[in-house]
């Protein structure tokens, strides 16, 4: 199920905006000049409008200034985050987890010690596999996951992408837009049912907590036999 969104106070929201400002300014040298222009140009026009037509234009001008600043912040911060994420292991899963909408993300359902990984995403388009790492190695992982999932997904569409900059690969910059452009093949009910089936497939049995009952403990001779192998 989709995670319920936690309520954020006004103070926390301001802190988050401040952190985004700081991060974007460090990553993007054009952000500060563009932010300054987004503030100064509307304010200058507001002053002229107030002198010509009265104080009624002051609140309108302030709102337009804030809107222009937020637009610049949104565009440049997204670009800065994409630049920082490019080439980082797990970047595709992180982007999908922060996308709006009902996207069920399971990072690294399959991986190697060389940091190659395949992420599983379930959404209204269907089942999506996102592979990150060495293109030759991750294609093998993708093939394994596709064969494994084909047994349980039924008629749900299956998409797969290799994240990267090479030919036939999907850049992290285009990941969000690519996902939003996929056709909505499933209903919310279908997504829930598919999510349950795939969770059952990927679930791993865990050892029960507490002491192991005597009748389930291996004999002492079993340990000696295992050592001798």
VONU-526189 format. One record per residue: residue number from 1; x, y, z of N, C-alpha, C in turn. Coordinates in Angstrom, 2 decimals, padded with zeros to 5 digits. Example, Ala and Ser with C-alpha at 12.3 -4.5 7.8 and 13.67 -1.06 7.14 Angstrom:
<padrens>
{1; {013.19; -005.69; 007.80}; {012.30; -004.50; 007.80}; {013.20; -003.30; 007.80}}
{2; {012.85; -002.25; 007.08}; {013.67; -001.06; 007.14}; {012.90; 000.03; 007.87}}
</padrens>
This chain:
<padrens>
{1; {000.84; -001.19; 000.00}; {000.00; 000.00; 000.00}; {000.88; 001.25; 000.00}}
{2; {000.35; 002.37; -000.48}; {001.11; 003.62; -000.48}; {001.31; 004.10; 000.95}}
{3; {002.48; 004.65; 001.19}; {002.79; 005.12; 002.54}; {002.01; 006.39; 002.84}}
{4; {001.38; 006.50; 004.02}; {000.68; 007.72; 004.37}; {001.66; 008.86; 004.57}}
{5; {001.33; 010.03; 004.05}; {002.22; 011.17; 004.16}; {002.11; 011.78; 005.56}}
{6; {003.28; 012.03; 006.16}; {003.30; 012.64; 007.48}; {003.11; 014.15; 007.36}}
{7; {002.42; 014.72; 008.35}; {002.20; 016.16; 008.35}; {003.50; 016.87; 008.71}}
{8; {003.81; 017.92; 007.95}; {005.04; 018.68; 008.18}; {004.65; 020.06; 008.66}}
{9; {005.25; 020.49; 009.77}; {004.94; 021.81; 010.32}; {005.54; 022.90; 009.44}}
{10; {005.08; 024.15; 009.67}; {005.56; 025.28; 008.88}; {007.07; 025.48; 009.08}}
{11; {007.52; 025.32; 010.33}; {008.95; 025.47; 010.63}; {009.78; 024.41; 009.92}}
{12; {009.30; 023.16; 009.91}; {010.02; 022.09; 009.21}; {010.06; 022.33; 007.72}}
{13; {008.94; 022.85; 007.19}; {008.88; 023.14; 005.76}; {009.92; 024.21; 005.39}}
{14; {010.02; 025.26; 006.22}; {011.02; 026.31; 005.96}; {012.43; 025.75; 006.04}}
{15; {012.66; 024.84; 006.98}; {013.98; 024.22; 007.12}; {014.31; 023.40; 005.88}}
{16; {013.33; 022.66; 005.37}; {013.53; 021.86; 004.16}; {013.87; 022.76; 002.96}}
{17; {013.13; 023.87; 002.83}; {013.39; 024.81; 001.73}; {014.80; 025.38; 001.84}}
{18; {015.21; 025.70; 003.08}; {016.56; 026.21; 003.31}; {017.62; 025.21; 002.91}}
{19; {017.40; 023.93; 003.22}; {018.35; 022.88; 002.85}; {018.43; 022.73; 001.33}}
{20; {017.27; 022.84; 000.66}; {017.26; 022.75; -000.81}; {018.01; 023.93; -001.42}}
{21; {017.80; 025.14; -000.87}; {018.52; 026.33; -001.32}; {020.02; 026.11; -001.21}}
{22; {020.45; 025.65; -000.03}; {021.88; 025.46; 000.23}; {022.48; 024.41; -000.71}}
{23; {021.79; 023.29; -000.87}; {022.27; 022.22; -001.73}; {022.38; 022.69; -003.18}}
{24; {021.32; 023.38; -003.66}; {021.29; 023.81; -005.06}; {022.38; 024.85; -005.33}}
{25; {022.59; 025.77; -004.38}; {023.62; 026.80; -004.56}; {025.01; 026.18; -004.65}}
{26; {025.26; 025.09; -003.91}; {026.57; 024.43; -003.96}; {026.77; 023.67; -005.28}}
{27; {025.68; 023.09; -005.81}; {025.78; 022.26; -007.01}; {025.69; 023.05; -008.31}}
{28; {025.00; 024.21; -008.26}; {024.68; 024.94; -009.49}; {025.15; 026.39; -009.36}}
{29; {026.18; 026.75; -010.14}; {026.73; 028.12; -010.02}; {025.79; 029.18; -010.59}}
{30; {024.82; 028.76; -011.41}; {023.88; 029.72; -011.98}; {022.65; 029.94; -011.10}}
{31; {022.53; 029.16; -010.04}; {021.31; 029.27; -009.24}; {021.21; 030.62; -008.54}}
{32; {022.28; 031.08; -007.90}; {022.23; 032.35; -007.16}; {021.88; 033.53; -008.06}}
{33; {022.55; 033.70; -009.24}; {022.15; 034.81; -010.12}; {020.71; 034.72; -010.61}}
{34; {020.26; 033.51; -010.94}; {018.89; 033.34; -011.42}; {017.88; 033.62; -010.31}}
{35; {018.20; 033.17; -009.08}; {017.30; 033.44; -007.94}; {017.23; 034.94; -007.67}}
{36; {018.38; 035.63; -007.77}; {018.40; 037.08; -007.55}; {017.56; 037.79; -008.62}}
{37; {017.68; 037.35; -009.86}; {016.89; 037.95; -010.95}; {015.40; 037.69; -010.74}}
{38; {015.06; 036.47; -010.24}; {013.65; 036.13; -010.00}; {013.04; 036.99; -008.91}}
{39; {013.87; 037.53; -008.02}; {013.38; 038.41; -006.96}; {013.38; 039.87; -007.40}}
{40; {014.48; 040.32; -007.99}; {014.66; 041.74; -008.29}; {013.75; 042.23; -009.42}}
{41; {013.59; 041.42; -010.47}; {012.78; 041.88; -011.62}; {011.32; 042.07; -011.23}}
{42; {010.65; 041.08; -010.59}; {009.25; 041.32; -010.20}; {009.10; 042.45; -009.17}}
{43; {010.06; 042.56; -008.25}; {009.97; 043.64; -007.25}; {010.09; 045.01; -007.91}}
{44; {010.99; 045.12; -008.89}; {011.14; 046.39; -009.61}; {009.85; 046.76; -010.34}}
{45; {009.26; 045.77; -010.99}; {007.99; 046.02; -011.69}; {006.88; 046.36; -010.70}}
{46; {006.93; 045.76; -009.51}; {005.92; 046.05; -008.48}; {006.03; 047.50; -008.01}}
{47; {007.26; 047.95; -007.82}; {007.46; 049.35; -007.38}; {006.90; 050.31; -008.42}}
{48; {007.16; 050.03; -009.69}; {006.64; 050.89; -010.76}; {005.11; 050.86; -010.76}}
{49; {004.53; 049.65; -010.61}; {003.07; 049.52; -010.61}; {002.44; 050.25; -009.43}}
{50; {003.10; 050.20; -008.26}; {002.57; 050.89; -007.07}; {002.60; 052.40; -007.29}}
{51; {003.69; 052.92; -007.88}; {003.80; 054.36; -008.11}; {002.77; 054.85; -009.14}}
{52; {002.48; 053.99; -010.11}; {001.55; 054.41; -011.17}; {000.09; 054.18; -010.81}}
{53; {-000.21; 053.02; -010.18}; {-001.61; 052.63; -009.99}; {-002.02; 052.40; -008.53}}
{54; {-001.10; 052.60; -007.60}; {-001.50; 052.52; -006.21}; {-001.02; 051.26; -005.49}}
{55; {-001.29; 051.24; -004.17}; {-000.77; 050.18; -003.29}; {-001.45; 048.82; -003.51}}
{56; {-002.51; 048.79; -004.29}; {-003.18; 047.52; -004.55}; {-002.24; 046.52; -005.21}}
{57; {-001.24; 047.02; -005.94}; {-000.33; 046.13; -006.66}; {000.77; 045.55; -005.77}}
{58; {000.92; 046.05; -004.56}; {001.99; 045.55; -003.69}; {001.84; 044.07; -003.34}}
{59; {000.67; 043.63; -002.81}; {000.55; 042.20; -002.49}; {000.64; 041.31; -003.73}}
{60; {000.10; 041.82; -004.86}; {000.18; 041.04; -006.11}; {001.64; 040.86; -006.53}}
{61; {002.40; 041.96; -006.42}; {003.82; 041.91; -006.79}; {004.61; 040.96; -005.89}}
{62; {004.30; 040.97; -004.59}; {005.00; 040.08; -003.66}; {004.70; 038.61; -003.98}}
{63; {003.43; 038.32; -004.28}; {003.06; 036.95; -004.64}; {003.75; 036.50; -005.92}}
{64; {003.82; 037.40; -006.91}; {004.49; 037.06; -008.17}; {005.98; 036.84; -007.95}}
{65; {006.58; 037.61; -007.06}; {008.00; 037.44; -006.74}; {008.26; 036.08; -006.11}}
{66; {007.43; 035.70; -005.14}; {007.58; 034.39; -004.49}; {007.38; 033.26; -005.49}}
{67; {006.40; 033.44; -006.38}; {006.14; 032.42; -007.39}; {007.34; 032.25; -008.32}}
{68; {007.91; 033.37; -008.77}; {009.07; 033.31; -009.67}; {010.25; 032.64; -008.97}}
{69; {010.46; 032.96; -007.69}; {011.57; 032.36; -006.94}; {011.38; 030.85; -006.77}}
{70; {010.15; 030.43; -006.49}; {009.87; 029.00; -006.32}; {010.04; 028.23; -007.63}}
{71; {009.67; 028.86; -008.74}; {009.84; 028.20; -010.05}; {011.32; 027.97; -010.33}}
{72; {012.13; 029.01; -010.10}; {013.58; 028.88; -010.30}; {014.16; 027.81; -009.38}}
{73; {013.73; 027.83; -008.11}; {014.22; 026.84; -007.15}; {013.85; 025.42; -007.58}}
{74; {012.62; 025.23; -008.02}; {012.15; 023.90; -008.41}; {012.93; 023.37; -009.62}}
{75; {013.08; 024.21; -010.64}; {013.75; 023.77; -011.87}; {015.23; 023.49; -011.61}}
{76; {015.92; 024.44; -010.95}; {017.36; 024.28; -010.76}; {017.70; 023.22; -009.71}}
{77; {016.85; 023.05; -008.69}; {017.14; 022.02; -007.68}; {016.96; 020.62; -008.27}}
{78; {015.94; 020.43; -009.13}; {015.76; 019.14; -009.80}; {016.97; 018.81; -010.67}}
{79; {017.46; 019.82; -011.41}; {018.63; 019.59; -012.25}; {019.86; 019.28; -011.40}}
{80; {020.02; 019.99; -010.27}; {021.16; 019.74; -009.38}; {021.11; 018.34; -008.78}}
{81; {019.90; 017.90; -008.39}; {019.76; 016.55; -007.82}; {020.07; 015.48; -008.85}}
{82; {019.67; 015.70; -010.10}; {019.96; 014.73; -011.15}; {021.47; 014.65; -011.40}}
{83; {022.14; 015.82; -011.37}; {023.60; 015.83; -011.56}; {024.30; 015.07; -010.44}}
{84; {023.82; 015.28; -009.20}; {024.44; 014.61; -008.05}; {024.16; 013.11; -008.06}}
{85; {022.97; 012.72; -008.56}; {022.57; 011.30; -008.52}; {023.22; 010.49; -009.62}}
{86; {023.60; 011.15; -010.73}; {024.11; 010.42; -011.88}; {025.37; 009.63; -011.51}}
{87; {025.33; 008.33; -011.79}; {026.47; 007.47; -011.51}; {026.53; 006.93; -010.10}}
{88; {025.62; 007.37; -009.23}; {025.60; 006.89; -007.84}; {024.80; 005.60; -007.74}}
{89; {025.33; 004.55; -007.06}; {024.55; 003.31; -006.90}; {023.24; 003.56; -006.16}}
{90; {022.16; 003.01; -006.67}; {020.86; 003.16; -006.02}; {020.12; 004.43; -006.38}}
{91; {020.67; 005.24; -007.30}; {020.05; 006.52; -007.64}; {018.66; 006.32; -008.24}}
{92; {018.50; 005.32; -009.11}; {017.21; 005.09; -009.77}; {016.13; 004.74; -008.76}}
{93; {016.46; 003.88; -007.79}; {015.48; 003.51; -006.75}; {015.10; 004.72; -005.92}}
{94; {016.09; 005.55; -005.59}; {015.82; 006.75; -004.78}; {014.89; 007.71; -005.50}}
{95; {015.10; 007.89; -006.81}; {014.24; 008.78; -007.59}; {012.82; 008.24; -007.63}}
{96; {012.67; 006.93; -007.84}; {011.34; 006.33; -007.91}; {010.62; 006.43; -006.56}}
{97; {011.35; 006.27; -005.46}; {010.73; 006.34; -004.14}; {010.20; 007.73; -003.83}}
{98; {010.78; 008.75; -004.46}; {010.36; 010.12; -004.20}; {009.42; 010.68; -005.26}}
{99; {009.00; 009.83; -006.19}; {008.05; 010.28; -007.20}; {006.64; 010.33; -006.65}}
{100; {005.84; 011.23; -007.16}; {004.43; 011.29; -006.78}; {003.68; 010.14; -007.43}}
{101; {002.67; 009.67; -006.73}; {001.87; 008.59; -007.26}; {002.11; 007.30; -006.51}}
{102; {001.39; 006.27; -006.94}; {001.45; 004.97; -006.28}; {002.51; 004.10; -006.94}}
{103; {003.76; 004.24; -006.49}; {004.86; 003.44; -007.00}; {005.41; 002.59; -005.85}}
{104; {005.36; 001.27; -005.99}; {005.86; 000.35; -004.96}; {007.29; -000.05; -005.35}}
{105; {008.26; 000.43; -004.62}; {009.67; 000.25; -004.99}; {010.35; -000.72; -004.04}}
{106; {011.01; -001.74; -004.59}; {011.85; -002.65; -003.81}; {013.27; -002.54; -004.35}}
{107; {014.14; -001.80; -003.64}; {015.51; -001.63; -004.15}; {016.30; -002.94; -004.11}}
{108; {017.14; -003.12; -005.10}; {018.13; -004.20; -005.16}; {017.52; -005.58; -004.88}}
{109; {016.50; -005.96; -005.65}; {015.96; -007.32; -005.51}; {016.98; -008.35; -005.99}}
{110; {017.90; -007.88; -006.82}; {018.99; -008.73; -007.28}; {020.24; -007.86; -007.37}}
{111; {021.39; -008.38; -006.91}; {022.60; -007.55; -006.90}; {023.85; -008.43; -006.92}}
{112; {025.00; -007.79; -007.18}; {026.29; -008.46; -007.15}; {027.21; -007.70; -006.22}}
{113; {028.35; -008.29; -005.92}; {029.33; -007.63; -005.04}; {030.00; -006.44; -005.73}}
{114; {029.85; -006.34; -007.07}; {030.43; -005.20; -007.80}; {029.46; -004.02; -007.88}}
{115; {028.44; -004.01; -007.03}; {027.45; -002.93; -006.97}; {026.56; -002.87; -008.21}}
{116; {026.40; -003.99; -008.90}; {025.37; -004.09; -009.93}; {024.07; -004.47; -009.23}}
{117; {022.97; -003.85; -009.62}; {021.71; -004.14; -008.94}; {020.52; -003.94; -009.86}}
{118; {019.46; -004.66; -009.53}; {018.19; -004.52; -010.24}; {017.12; -004.15; -009.22}}
{119; {016.39; -003.06; -009.49}; {015.32; -002.60; -008.60}; {013.97; -003.01; -009.19}}
{120; {013.06; -003.37; -008.32}; {011.71; -003.76; -008.74}; {010.72; -002.64; -008.42}}
{121; {009.95; -002.23; -009.41}; {008.94; -001.18; -009.23}; {007.60; -001.72; -009.72}}
{122; {006.57; -001.53; -008.90}; {005.21; -001.91; -009.29}; {004.36; -000.63; -009.30}}
{123; {003.66; -000.41; -010.38}; {002.81; 000.77; -010.49}; {001.70; 000.51; -011.50}}
{124; {000.95; 001.53; -011.80}; {-000.15; 001.38; -012.74}; {000.28; 001.02; -014.16}}
{125; {001.51; 001.37; -014.57}; {001.95; 000.86; -015.88}; {002.17; -000.65; -015.89}}
{126; {002.50; -001.23; -014.73}; {002.77; -002.66; -014.65}; {003.97; -002.92; -013.75}}
{127; {004.81; -003.89; -014.14}; {006.02; -004.22; -013.41}; {007.21; -003.64; -014.16}}
{128; {008.08; -002.95; -013.43}; {009.22; -002.27; -014.05}; {010.50; -002.72; -013.35}}
{129; {011.50; -003.10; -014.14}; {012.81; -003.47; -013.61}; {013.82; -002.41; -014.05}}
{130; {014.55; -001.86; -013.08}; {015.56; -000.84; -013.35}; {016.92; -001.40; -012.95}}
{131; {017.82; -001.50; -013.90}; {019.13; -002.08; -013.64}; {020.21; -000.99; -013.61}}
{132; {021.09; -001.05; -012.62}; {022.19; -000.10; -012.50}; {023.49; -000.88; -012.36}}
{133; {024.54; -000.40; -013.01}; {025.84; -001.04; -012.89}; {026.47; -001.28; -014.25}}
{134; {027.36; -002.25; -014.31}; {028.02; -002.60; -015.56}; {026.99; -003.17; -016.55}}
{135; {026.88; -002.59; -017.76}; {025.83; -003.01; -018.70}; {025.83; -004.51; -019.02}}
{136; {027.03; -005.11; -019.18}; {027.08; -006.54; -019.50}; {026.58; -007.39; -018.34}}
{137; {026.99; -007.04; -017.13}; {026.59; -007.85; -015.98}; {025.12; -007.66; -015.65}}
{138; {024.61; -006.42; -015.71}; {023.22; -006.19; -015.29}; {022.22; -006.78; -016.29}}
{139; {022.62; -006.94; -017.54}; {021.70; -007.56; -018.50}; {021.45; -009.01; -018.13}}
{140; {022.48; -009.69; -017.60}; {022.28; -011.05; -017.10}; {021.35; -011.07; -015.91}}
{141; {021.51; -010.10; -014.98}; {020.61; -010.01; -013.82}; {019.18; -009.74; -014.27}}
{142; {019.04; -008.85; -015.25}; {017.70; -008.54; -015.77}; {017.03; -009.78; -016.34}}
{143; {017.79; -010.57; -017.10}; {017.23; -011.78; -017.68}; {016.74; -012.75; -016.62}}
{144; {017.52; -012.90; -015.54}; {017.12; -013.79; -014.44}; {015.83; -013.31; -013.79}}
{145; {015.75; -011.98; -013.53}; {014.57; -011.44; -012.86}; {013.33; -011.54; -013.75}}
{146; {013.49; -011.32; -015.03}; {012.35; -011.40; -015.95}; {011.80; -012.83; -016.00}}
{147; {012.70; -013.83; -016.02}; {012.24; -015.22; -016.02}; {011.54; -015.56; -014.71}}
{148; {012.07; -015.03; -013.60}; {011.48; -015.32; -012.29}; {010.11; -014.67; -012.14}}
{149; {009.99; -013.42; -012.60}; {008.74; -012.69; -012.43}; {007.65; -013.15; -013.41}}
{150; {008.06; -013.63; -014.58}; {007.07; -014.03; -015.58}; {006.15; -015.14; -015.08}}
{151; {006.57; -015.88; -014.06}; {005.77; -016.98; -013.53}; {004.59; -016.49; -012.69}}
{152; {004.67; -015.24; -012.18}; {003.63; -014.79; -011.23}; {002.90; -013.52; -011.64}}
{153; {003.40; -012.78; -012.65}; {002.76; -011.49; -012.94}; {001.58; -011.62; -013.89}}
{154; {001.37; -012.81; -014.46}; {000.23; -013.00; -015.35}; {000.32; -012.15; -016.59}}
{155; {-000.76; -011.38; -016.88}; {-000.81; -010.55; -018.08}; {-000.31; -009.13; -017.86}}
{156; {000.20; -008.84; -016.66}; {000.68; -007.49; -016.37}; {001.89; -007.17; -017.26}}
{157; {001.94; -005.98; -017.85}; {003.09; -005.61; -018.69}; {004.38; -005.57; -017.86}}
{158; {005.48; -005.95; -018.49}; {006.79; -005.95; -017.83}; {007.74; -005.07; -018.65}}
{159; {008.25; -004.02; -018.01}; {009.20; -003.11; -018.65}; {010.57; -003.28; -017.98}}
{160; {011.62; -003.13; -018.75}; {012.95; -003.17; -018.14}; {013.85; -002.11; -018.77}}
{161; {014.67; -001.49; -017.95}; {015.57; -000.42; -018.41}; {016.94; -000.61; -017.75}}
{162; {017.97; -000.32; -018.53}; {019.33; -000.24; -017.98}; {019.66; 001.23; -017.82}}
{163; {019.97; 001.64; -016.60}; {020.26; 003.04; -016.32}; {021.71; 003.35; -016.68}}
{164; {021.91; 004.38; -017.49}; {023.26; 004.76; -017.89}; {023.25; 005.79; -019.00}}
{165; {024.42; 006.04; -019.56}; {024.57; 007.05; -020.60}; {024.85; 006.45; -021.98}}
{166; {025.00; 005.12; -022.05}; {025.34; 004.48; -023.32}; {024.15; 004.33; -024.24}}
{167; {024.43; 003.75; -025.41}; {023.38; 003.55; -026.41}; {022.38; 002.51; -025.91}}
{168; {021.09; 002.84; -026.01}; {020.05; 001.93; -025.55}; {019.83; 001.96; -024.06}}
{169; {020.50; 002.87; -023.35}; {020.35; 002.98; -021.90}; {019.53; 004.23; -021.56}}
{170; {018.97; 004.22; -020.36}; {018.12; 005.34; -019.92}; {018.86; 006.19; -018.89}}
{171; {018.99; 007.47; -019.19}; {019.67; 008.38; -018.27}; {018.80; 008.64; -017.04}}
{172; {019.45; 008.82; -015.90}; {018.68; 009.14; -014.68}; {017.89; 010.43; -014.85}}
{173; {018.41; 011.34; -015.65}; {017.71; 012.61; -015.89}; {016.35; 012.38; -016.54}}
{174; {016.25; 011.33; -017.38}; {015.01; 011.08; -018.12}; {014.13; 010.03; -017.44}}
{175; {014.59; 009.50; -016.30}; {013.85; 008.41; -015.66}; {012.45; 008.85; -015.23}}
{176; {012.36; 009.96; -014.54}; {011.06; 010.43; -014.03}; {010.07; 010.65; -015.17}}
{177; {010.51; 011.36; -016.22}; {009.62; 011.65; -017.35}; {009.22; 010.37; -018.08}}
{178; {010.17; 009.43; -018.22}; {009.87; 008.17; -018.89}; {008.80; 007.39; -018.14}}
{179; {008.92; 007.35; -016.82}; {007.92; 006.64; -016.01}; {006.54; 007.28; -016.10}}
{180; {006.50; 008.61; -016.13}; {005.22; 009.31; -016.19}; {004.54; 009.13; -017.55}}
{181; {005.34; 008.86; -018.59}; {004.77; 008.70; -019.93}; {004.30; 007.28; -020.22}}
{182; {004.62; 006.33; -019.34}; {004.18; 004.95; -019.58}; {002.66; 004.87; -019.48}}
{183; {002.03; 004.04; -020.30}; {000.57; 003.91; -020.25}; {000.11; 003.32; -018.92}}
{184; {-001.04; 003.75; -018.44}; {-001.61; 003.22; -017.20}; {-002.43; 001.98; -017.53}}
{185; {-001.78; 000.83; -017.41}; {-002.41; -000.43; -017.82}; {-003.20; -001.10; -016.70}}
{186; {-002.91; -000.77; -015.44}; {-003.53; -001.45; -014.30}; {-004.34; -000.48; -013.45}}
{187; {-005.33; -001.01; -012.77}; {-006.09; -000.23; -011.80}; {-005.39; -000.32; -010.43}}
{188; {-005.85; 000.48; -009.48}; {-005.30; 000.41; -008.13}; {-005.47; -000.97; -007.52}}
{189; {-006.61; -001.62; -007.80}; {-006.86; -002.98; -007.30}; {-005.84; -003.97; -007.88}}
{190; {-005.59; -003.82; -009.17}; {-004.61; -004.70; -009.82}; {-003.23; -004.54; -009.22}}
{191; {-002.86; -003.28; -008.93}; {-001.54; -003.00; -008.35}; {-001.41; -003.66; -006.98}}
{192; {-002.47; -003.56; -006.17}; {-002.44; -004.18; -004.83}; {-002.28; -005.70; -004.93}}
{193; {-003.04; -006.32; -005.83}; {-002.97; -007.78; -005.99}; {-001.59; -008.21; -006.48}}
{194; {-001.06; -007.46; -007.43}; {000.26; -007.78; -007.98}; {001.34; -007.60; -006.92}}
{195; {001.21; -006.55; -006.13}; {002.18; -006.28; -005.07}; {002.22; -007.43; -004.07}}
{196; {001.05; -007.95; -003.70}; {000.99; -009.06; -002.75}; {001.65; -010.31; -003.32}}
{197; {001.39; -010.60; -004.60}; {001.98; -011.79; -005.22}; {003.49; -011.69; -005.28}}
{198; {003.99; -010.52; -005.63}; {005.44; -010.36; -005.77}; {006.13; -010.31; -004.41}}
{199; {005.45; -009.79; -003.40}; {006.03; -009.82; -002.05}; {006.15; -011.25; -001.55}}
{200; {005.16; -012.07; -001.87}; {005.22; -013.48; -001.48}; {006.36; -014.18; -002.21}}
{201; {006.62; -013.77; -003.44}; {007.70; -014.38; -004.22}; {009.07; -014.01; -003.68}}
{202; {009.21; -012.73; -003.28}; {010.52; -012.25; -002.83}; {010.74; -012.43; -001.33}}
{203; {009.70; -012.86; -000.60}; {009.86; -013.02; 000.85}; {010.85; -014.14; 001.15}}
{204; {011.69; -013.90; 002.15}; {012.66; -014.90; 002.55}; {012.31; -015.42; 003.94}}
{205; {012.31; -016.74; 004.15}; {012.00; -017.26; 005.48}; {013.05; -016.84; 006.50}}
{206; {012.60; -016.46; 007.69}; {013.50; -016.03; 008.75}; {013.50; -017.04; 009.88}}
{207; {014.64; -017.14; 010.56}; {014.73; -018.02; 011.72}; {013.86; -017.47; 012.84}}
{208; {013.13; -018.32; 013.55}; {012.32; -017.83; 014.66}; {013.20; -017.31; 015.79}}
{209; {012.69; -016.28; 016.46}; {013.44; -015.70; 017.58}; {013.35; -016.61; 018.80}}
{210; {014.35; -016.48; 019.69}; {014.34; -017.26; 020.92}; {015.13; -018.55; 020.78}}
{211; {015.12; -019.35; 021.84}; {015.88; -020.59; 021.86}; {015.28; -021.61; 020.92}}
{212; {016.14; -022.42; 020.29}; {015.67; -023.48; 019.39}; {015.21; -024.67; 020.22}}
{213; {014.00; -025.19; 020.00}; {013.53; -026.35; 020.77}; {014.48; -027.53; 020.62}}
{214; {014.57; -028.36; 021.69}; {015.51; -029.47; 021.70}; {015.27; -030.45; 020.56}}
{215; {013.99; -030.69; 020.24}; {013.69; -031.67; 019.19}; {014.02; -031.16; 017.80}}
{216; {014.38; -029.83; 017.66}; {014.74; -029.28; 016.36}; {016.24; -029.04; 016.25}}
{217; {016.98; -029.27; 017.35}; {018.42; -029.03; 017.31}; {019.13; -030.18; 016.60}}
{218; {020.15; -029.90; 015.75}; {020.90; -030.97; 015.11}; {021.74; -031.73; 016.12}}
{219; {021.99; -032.98; 015.85}; {022.80; -033.79; 016.76}; {024.25; -033.33; 016.72}}
{220; {025.01; -033.67; 017.77}; {026.42; -033.29; 017.83}; {027.19; -033.90; 016.67}}
{221; {026.83; -035.10; 016.29}; {027.52; -035.75; 015.19}; {027.35; -035.04; 013.86}}
{222; {026.22; -034.33; 013.73}; {025.97; -033.60; 012.47}; {026.98; -032.50; 012.26}}
{223; {027.35; -031.77; 013.35}; {028.35; -030.71; 013.24}; {029.70; -031.29; 012.81}}
{224; {030.07; -032.49; 013.39}; {031.36; -033.11; 013.03}; {031.37; -033.53; 011.55}}
{225; {030.21; -034.03; 011.09}; {030.14; -034.43; 009.69}; {030.26; -033.23; 008.75}}
{226; {029.66; -032.10; 009.16}; {029.72; -030.88; 008.33}; {031.14; -030.34; 008.26}}
{227; {031.88; -030.42; 009.40}; {033.26; -029.95; 009.40}; {034.14; -030.80; 008.52}}
{228; {033.81; -032.11; 008.49}; {034.66; -033.04; 007.73}; {034.43; -032.98; 006.24}}
{229; {033.40; -032.24; 005.80}; {033.12; -032.17; 004.34}; {034.15; -031.29; 003.64}}
</padrens>
